[in-house]
Amino acid sequence: MPTLMVSISGIRGIVGDGLTPDVIVKYTSAYADFVEHGKVIVGRDARISGEMVNKIVTGTLLAKGLDVVDIGIVPTPTVQFTVKMLEAQGGIAITASHNPNEWNALKLLNQTGQFLSPQEHEKMKTFLSSEAFYESWEKIGRYSEHIEAIDKHIEAILKLKLINIELIKSKKFKVLLDCVNGAGVYSVPKLLDKLGVEYIKLNCDASGIFPRLPEPIPENLTETIQAVKENNVDMGIVVDPDVDRLVLITENGDPFVEENTITQVVQFILSKTPGNVVVNLSTTRAVDDVAKEFGCKVFRSPVGEANVVQKMKETDAVIGGEGSGGVIYPSLHYGRDALVGIALTLQHLAERNITLSDLKSKLPEYFITKKKIELQNAKPDEVINHMIFKYKNQRINTDDGLRIDLDDHWVHLRKSNTEPIIRIIVEAKNKELAERLAEKYLKEIEELV
């Protein structure tokens, strides 16, 4: 059965089996009706199907009377940044992020360069059911290319007040870079060159074919970790195919842990500009510990970049992100951005004059365990409501499923939007406790089911 996943950020599916030309036209046409007029920025990651999808998206937008500015193979954050910079009315990033080769997706952006808000998404969906209307020949949109998009994005990062290019250059960092043959191939080396960082490339060819599963989690990075150990580098830098997630490997070849990416950036930013922090409900408690050191407050949002950004705007946060390695620095733009994450990390290391393993050892240490349970005939909402009632006397948050905060751990129970499962995420001070507690919550849900 064909699979098409529809969410607040857009649509995602397997090319030819769920994500077909007619589906791409249908959603792009509805998005064009939502935008109404003006110009739309279109960029894509490096995957093989990207050119095909790009041509369908671009042709549909032009046929609807919208101007298209094509910025080529770029990170998703570059699409977001360019919408804002060129004052466009919207943007489409063609990328299935960390999904394997056979997937692709449309990520739909509003005129501020962010993912559609829940309200905007609902409005866009109303156009899906109406008959598509296309312009006559003299009213079709104009097509142009903007090949400087990555350079402009990097230029803006280097101009940030907190980035001292000369200091970073003076440290003569050497890194191993793994771009999984994605859009990072065209962007990360440019940034590192400007910062005087020497790099050894791994999985950085322009084929667009991912040589391994592209999600940057430790079990997919065994070759990368080995290469870090063998090449005597200061760290490994790994990005996903659309360069919105940053994962680091210490000089010893140990995973820095993706939750620590946002934790150390929060530490660095708050040391310079104290203020509010926003992370999602599944992100490590280490962020709270770090914020407390600076007398700053942490707010939590439902999972998803659009939700984090919305909460960041509401609280005027100085930094935010997600535990998957997503850094959102509003002084640049409101979007997860591995490029700015890399620059801030290098600045942090340079200023403190320490190694990445030293930095890791100085961060609060927690362990996260993730499990999921298939519900068969039970309804996810009913199961979660039972758990809310059971734990009503604890500190709970019900903005996105159920998060329970206790002194020695927290647990987040979330239903999937695409399949009948509940995800169980537990964090505790040691791995054994996290595992034991995850099993406990799993059994409680099994009993309910």
C-alpha positions as CSV (number, residue, x, y, z in Angstrom):
1,M,0.0,0.0,0.0
2,P,1.5,3.4,-1.0
3,T,2.7,5.5,1.9
4,L,2.3,9.3,2.0
5,M,3.0,11.0,5.3
6,V,1.3,14.4,5.7
7,S,2.4,16.6,8.6
8,I,2.6,20.2,9.6
9,S,6.0,20.5,7.8
10,G,4.8,19.1,4.5
11,I,4.5,15.7,2.7
12,R,6.9,12.8,2.7
13,G,6.8,9.5,0.8
14,I,8.6,6.9,-1.3
15,V,9.2,8.1,-4.8
16,G,6.8,6.3,-7.2
17,D,4.9,4.7,-4.3
18,G,3.1,7.4,-2.4
19,L,5.1,10.4,-3.6
20,T,4.1,10.4,-7.3
21,P,4.0,13.3,-9.8
22,D,0.2,13.8,-9.4
23,V,0.6,14.0,-5.6
24,I,3.5,16.5,-5.9
25,V,1.4,18.6,-8.3
26,K,-1.7,18.5,-6.0
27,Y,0.2,19.6,-2.9
28,T,2.3,22.2,-4.7
29,S,-0.8,23.6,-6.3
30,A,-2.6,23.9,-2.9
31,Y,0.5,25.5,-1.5
32,A,0.6,28.0,-4.4
33,D,-3.1,28.9,-3.6
34,F,-2.1,29.4,0.0
35,V,0.8,31.8,-1.0
36,E,-1.4,33.6,-3.6
37,H,1.2,35.7,-5.3
38,G,4.9,36.8,-5.4
39,K,8.0,34.6,-5.4
40,V,8.8,31.3,-3.9
41,I,12.3,30.0,-3.1
42,V,12.9,26.4,-4.1
43,G,16.0,24.4,-3.0
44,R,16.7,20.7,-2.6
45,D,19.0,18.2,-1.1
46,A,21.4,16.1,-3.2
47,R,19.3,12.9,-3.5
48,I,18.8,11.4,-7.0
49,S,15.1,12.1,-7.2
50,G,15.6,15.7,-6.3
51,E,15.9,17.0,-9.8
52,M,12.7,15.3,-10.9
53,V,10.7,16.6,-8.0
54,N,12.2,20.0,-8.4
55,K,11.1,20.3,-12.0
56,I,7.5,19.2,-11.1
57,V,7.4,21.7,-8.2
58,T,8.9,24.5,-10.2
59,G,6.6,23.9,-13.2
60,T,3.5,23.8,-11.0
61,L,4.4,27.1,-9.2
62,L,5.1,28.8,-12.6
63,A,1.8,27.5,-14.0
64,K,0.0,29.0,-11.0
65,G,1.5,32.4,-11.7
66,L,4.1,32.5,-9.0
67,D,7.8,33.5,-9.6
68,V,10.3,30.8,-8.7
69,V,13.8,31.5,-7.4
70,D,15.7,28.2,-7.7
71,I,18.7,28.1,-5.3
72,G,19.9,24.6,-6.3
73,I,21.3,21.9,-4.0
74,V,21.4,23.6,-0.6
75,P,20.8,22.8,3.1
76,T,17.2,23.2,4.3
77,P,18.3,26.1,6.6
78,T,19.7,27.9,3.5
79,V,16.2,27.8,1.9
80,Q,14.8,29.2,5.2
81,F,17.5,31.9,5.4
82,T,17.0,32.9,1.7
83,V,13.2,33.2,2.0
84,K,13.9,35.8,4.7
85,M,16.8,37.5,2.9
86,L,15.1,37.9,-0.4
87,E,11.7,38.8,1.2
88,A,9.9,36.0,-0.7
89,Q,6.4,34.9,0.0
90,G,7.3,31.4,0.8
91,G,9.7,28.5,0.1
92,I,9.8,24.8,-0.6
93,A,12.7,22.6,0.5
94,I,12.7,19.3,-1.4
95,T,14.2,16.9,1.1
96,A,13.3,13.8,3.0
97,S,15.9,14.8,5.6
98,H,17.3,11.6,7.3
99,N,15.1,9.2,5.4
100,P,16.9,6.7,3.0
101,N,17.5,7.1,-0.7
102,E,14.1,6.0,-1.9
103,W,12.2,8.8,0.0
104,N,11.7,12.4,-0.8
105,A,9.5,15.2,0.6
106,L,8.3,18.7,0.3
107,K,8.9,20.9,3.3
108,L,6.7,23.9,3.0
109,L,7.7,27.3,4.4
110,N,5.8,30.6,5.1
111,Q,7.0,34.1,4.2
112,T,9.2,34.3,7.4
113,G,11.1,31.2,6.2
114,Q,9.7,28.9,8.9
115,F,7.5,25.8,8.6
116,L,3.8,26.5,8.4
117,S,2.2,27.1,11.7
118,P,-0.7,24.7,12.6
119,Q,-3.2,27.5,11.5
120,E,-1.3,28.0,8.2
121,H,-1.2,24.3,7.6
122,E,-5.0,24.0,8.1
123,K,-5.5,26.9,5.7
124,M,-3.2,25.3,3.1
125,K,-5.1,22.0,3.3
126,T,-8.4,23.7,2.4
127,F,-7.1,24.2,-1.1
128,L,-6.4,20.5,-1.6
129,S,-10.1,19.8,-2.3
130,S,-10.7,22.7,-4.7
131,E,-10.3,22.4,-8.4
132,A,-6.7,23.4,-9.4
133,F,-6.7,26.7,-11.4
134,Y,-3.7,27.5,-13.7
135,E,-2.8,30.8,-15.4
136,S,-2.9,31.5,-19.2
137,W,0.4,31.8,-21.0
138,E,0.9,35.5,-20.5
139,K,0.4,35.2,-16.7
140,I,2.7,32.4,-15.8
141,G,5.4,33.1,-13.3
142,R,9.1,33.9,-14.0
143,Y,11.9,31.6,-13.3
144,S,15.3,32.7,-12.0
145,E,18.3,31.1,-10.3
146,H,20.2,32.4,-7.3
147,I,23.4,30.5,-7.0
148,E,24.9,32.7,-4.2
149,A,22.4,31.4,-1.6
150,I,24.9,29.2,0.3
151,D,27.6,31.9,0.2
152,K,25.1,34.5,1.6
153,H,24.0,32.1,4.4
154,I,27.7,31.5,5.4
155,E,28.5,35.2,5.2
156,A,25.7,35.9,7.7
157,I,27.0,33.3,10.1
158,L,30.5,34.8,9.9
159,K,29.1,38.2,10.7
160,L,27.4,37.1,13.9
161,K,28.7,39.0,16.9
162,L,29.7,35.9,18.8
163,I,31.9,34.5,16.0
164,N,35.5,35.5,16.1
165,I,37.0,34.2,12.8
166,E,40.6,35.0,13.7
167,L,40.4,33.2,17.0
168,I,39.0,30.1,15.4
169,K,41.7,30.2,12.7
170,S,44.4,30.5,15.3
171,K,43.4,27.1,16.8
172,K,44.2,25.3,13.5
173,F,41.4,22.8,14.0
174,K,41.5,19.6,12.0
175,V,38.3,17.6,11.6
176,L,36.8,14.6,9.8
177,L,33.7,15.6,7.9
178,D,30.9,13.2,6.9
179,C,28.2,14.7,4.8
180,V,26.6,11.3,3.8
181,N,26.9,12.6,0.1
182,G,24.1,15.1,0.8
183,A,23.7,18.8,0.6
184,G,26.4,19.3,3.1
185,V,29.0,18.4,0.4
186,Y,28.2,21.8,-1.2
187,S,28.1,23.9,2.0
188,V,30.1,22.6,5.0
189,P,33.5,22.7,3.3
190,K,32.9,26.3,2.3
191,L,32.2,27.3,5.9
192,L,35.2,25.4,7.2
193,D,37.5,27.0,4.6
194,K,36.4,30.5,5.8
195,L,37.1,29.5,9.4
196,G,40.6,28.1,8.6
197,V,39.6,24.6,9.6
198,E,41.5,21.7,7.9
199,Y,39.2,18.7,7.0
200,I,39.4,15.2,5.8
201,K,36.3,14.2,3.7
202,L,34.3,11.0,4.2
203,N,31.1,10.4,2.2
204,C,31.5,13.8,0.5
205,D,31.1,12.9,-3.1
206,A,28.5,14.6,-5.3
207,S,26.7,11.4,-6.2
208,G,23.6,12.1,-4.0
209,I,23.5,8.4,-3.1
210,F,23.7,7.8,0.6
211,P,26.4,5.1,1.3
212,R,24.8,4.2,4.7
213,L,21.6,4.9,6.5
214,P,21.6,8.7,6.6
215,E,20.2,9.3,10.1
216,P,23.3,10.5,12.1
217,I,22.9,8.1,15.0
218,P,25.9,6.1,16.5
219,E,24.8,2.8,15.0
220,N,25.0,4.3,11.5
221,L,28.4,5.9,12.1
222,T,30.7,3.0,12.8
223,E,32.9,3.8,9.7
224,T,33.0,7.5,10.6
225,I,33.9,6.8,14.2
226,Q,36.7,4.5,13.0
227,A,38.0,7.2,10.6
228,V,38.1,9.8,13.4
229,K,40.3,7.4,15.5
230,E,42.6,6.7,12.6
231,N,43.1,10.3,11.4
232,N,44.3,12.1,14.5
233,V,41.7,14.9,14.2
234,D,40.2,17.3,16.8
235,M,36.7,16.0,16.2
236,G,34.3,14.4,13.7
237,I,31.5,16.5,12.2
238,V,28.5,14.7,10.8
239,V,25.4,16.2,9.2
240,D,22.3,14.7,7.8
241,P,21.3,15.0,4.1
242,D,19.7,18.4,4.4
243,V,22.1,19.8,7.0
244,D,19.7,20.8,9.8
245,R,21.1,18.3,12.3
246,L,24.6,18.4,13.7
247,V,26.2,15.4,15.3
248,L,29.8,15.4,16.7
249,I,32.4,12.7,17.5
250,T,35.2,13.5,20.1
251,E,38.9,13.3,19.2
252,N,38.9,9.9,20.9
253,G,36.2,8.5,18.6
254,D,33.4,8.6,21.2
255,P,30.0,9.9,20.2
256,F,29.6,13.4,21.7
257,V,25.9,12.4,21.9
258,E,23.4,14.4,19.8
259,E,21.6,15.7,22.9
260,N,24.9,17.3,23.9
261,T,25.0,19.3,20.7
262,I,22.2,21.6,21.8
263,T,23.3,21.5,25.5
264,Q,26.8,22.9,24.8
265,V,25.5,25.5,22.4
266,V,22.9,26.6,25.1
267,Q,25.8,26.8,27.6
268,F,27.9,29.0,25.2
269,I,25.1,31.3,24.2
270,L,23.9,31.9,27.8
271,S,27.4,32.6,28.9
272,K,27.3,35.6,26.4
273,T,23.7,36.6,26.2
274,P,21.6,35.2,29.1
275,G,17.9,34.8,28.3
276,N,15.1,32.3,27.8
277,V,15.7,28.8,26.2
278,V,13.2,26.6,24.3
279,V,13.7,22.9,23.6
280,N,11.1,20.2,23.0
281,L,9.6,17.8,25.5
282,S,11.9,15.0,24.4
283,T,15.1,16.9,24.9
284,T,17.6,16.2,27.7
285,R,17.3,17.7,31.2
286,A,20.9,18.7,30.9
287,V,19.7,21.9,29.1
288,D,17.7,22.8,32.3
289,D,20.9,22.2,34.5
290,V,23.0,24.4,32.2
291,A,20.3,27.2,32.1
292,K,20.1,27.1,35.9
293,E,23.8,27.9,36.1
294,F,23.1,31.2,34.4
295,G,19.8,31.9,36.2
296,C,17.9,31.4,32.9
297,K,14.5,29.7,32.3
298,V,13.8,26.8,30.0
299,F,10.5,26.5,28.2
300,R,9.4,23.2,26.5
301,S,7.3,22.8,23.4
302,P,5.7,19.8,21.6
303,V,8.2,17.9,19.3
304,G,8.8,19.5,15.9
305,E,10.7,22.5,14.6
306,A,7.6,24.5,14.0
307,N,6.5,24.1,17.6
308,V,9.9,25.0,19.0
309,V,10.0,28.1,16.9
310,Q,6.5,29.2,17.9
311,K,7.4,28.8,21.6
312,M,10.8,30.7,21.0
313,K,8.9,33.6,19.6
314,E,6.3,33.6,22.4
315,T,9.1,33.7,25.0
316,D,11.6,35.8,23.1
317,A,14.2,33.0,23.5
318,V,17.9,33.7,22.8
319,I,18.5,30.0,21.8
320,G,16.5,26.9,21.2
321,G,16.6,23.5,19.4
322,E,16.0,19.8,19.7
323,G,17.9,17.0,21.2
324,S,18.4,15.3,17.7
325,G,21.3,17.8,17.1
326,G,19.1,20.7,15.9
327,V,20.3,24.2,16.9
328,I,18.0,27.2,16.3
329,Y,19.8,30.5,16.8
330,P,17.3,33.4,16.2
331,S,20.0,36.0,15.7
332,L,20.6,34.3,12.3
333,H,17.1,32.8,11.5
334,Y,14.4,30.7,13.1
335,G,15.3,27.2,11.8
336,R,17.4,24.2,12.8
337,D,20.8,24.9,11.2
338,A,23.9,22.6,11.4
339,L,26.1,25.3,9.8
340,V,25.5,27.8,12.6
341,G,25.8,24.9,15.0
342,I,29.3,24.1,13.7
343,A,30.5,27.8,13.9
344,L,29.2,28.2,17.5
345,T,30.8,24.9,18.5
346,L,34.2,25.9,17.1
347,Q,33.9,29.3,18.8
348,H,33.0,27.6,22.1
349,L,36.0,25.2,21.9
350,A,38.3,28.0,20.8
351,E,37.3,30.4,23.7
352,R,37.6,27.8,26.4
353,N,40.7,26.3,24.8
354,I,39.6,22.7,25.5
355,T,39.0,19.5,23.5
356,L,35.6,18.2,22.6
357,S,36.0,15.3,25.1
358,D,36.9,17.8,27.8
359,L,33.8,19.8,26.9
360,K,31.7,16.6,27.1
361,S,33.1,15.7,30.5
362,K,32.1,19.1,31.9
363,L,28.4,18.8,30.8
364,P,25.7,17.3,33.0
365,E,25.5,13.5,32.2
366,Y,22.2,11.7,31.5
367,F,21.1,8.7,29.5
368,I,18.1,8.4,27.3
369,T,16.4,5.2,26.4
370,K,13.7,5.0,23.7
371,K,11.1,2.2,23.2
372,K,7.9,1.9,21.3
373,I,4.8,-0.3,21.7
374,E,2.3,-1.3,19.0
375,L,-1.2,-0.9,20.2
376,Q,-3.1,-3.4,18.1
377,N,-6.8,-2.3,18.6
378,A,-6.3,0.1,21.5
379,K,-6.6,3.9,20.7
380,P,-3.4,5.9,21.5
381,D,-5.3,8.8,23.0
382,E,-7.2,6.6,25.4
383,V,-4.0,4.9,26.5
384,I,-2.3,8.2,27.1
385,N,-5.4,9.6,29.0
386,H,-5.3,6.5,31.3
387,M,-1.6,7.3,32.0
388,I,-2.4,11.0,32.6
389,F,-5.0,10.0,35.2
390,K,-2.6,7.5,36.8
391,Y,0.2,10.1,37.2
392,K,-2.0,13.2,37.8
393,N,-0.4,13.9,41.2
394,Q,3.1,14.1,39.6
395,R,4.6,17.1,37.6
396,I,3.1,16.5,34.2
397,N,2.9,18.2,30.8
398,T,0.2,17.2,28.3
399,D,1.1,19.5,25.4
400,D,2.3,16.6,23.4
401,G,1.2,13.3,24.8
402,L,2.4,13.0,28.4
403,R,5.6,14.0,30.0
404,I,6.1,13.1,33.7
405,D,9.0,14.8,35.6
406,L,10.3,13.0,38.7
407,D,13.4,13.7,40.7
408,D,15.5,10.9,39.3
409,H,14.1,10.7,35.7
410,W,11.5,11.9,33.2
411,V,9.4,10.0,30.7
412,H,7.7,11.2,27.6
413,L,4.9,9.2,26.1
414,R,4.0,10.2,22.5
415,K,1.6,8.8,20.0
416,S,2.8,8.4,16.3
417,N,0.9,10.4,13.7
418,T,1.4,7.8,11.1
419,E,1.1,4.4,12.8
420,P,-0.7,2.9,15.9
421,I,2.2,3.1,18.3
422,I,3.2,5.0,21.4
423,R,6.9,6.0,21.8
424,I,8.4,5.8,25.3
425,I,11.4,8.1,26.0
426,V,13.0,7.9,29.4
427,E,16.0,9.9,30.7
428,A,17.8,9.1,33.9
429,K,21.3,9.6,35.5
430,N,22.5,6.2,34.5
431,K,21.8,3.8,31.7
432,E,20.6,0.9,33.8
433,L,18.0,3.0,35.6
434,A,16.8,4.5,32.3
435,E,16.4,1.0,30.8
436,R,14.6,-0.3,33.9
437,L,12.2,2.6,34.0
438,A,11.4,2.3,30.3
439,E,10.5,-1.3,30.8
440,K,8.3,-0.4,33.7
441,Y,6.3,2.2,31.6
442,L,6.2,-0.3,28.7
443,K,4.6,-3.0,31.0
444,E,2.1,-0.4,32.4
445,I,1.0,0.4,28.9
446,E,0.9,-3.3,27.9
447,E,-1.5,-3.9,30.9
448,L,-3.8,-1.2,29.6
449,V,-3.8,-2.5,26.1
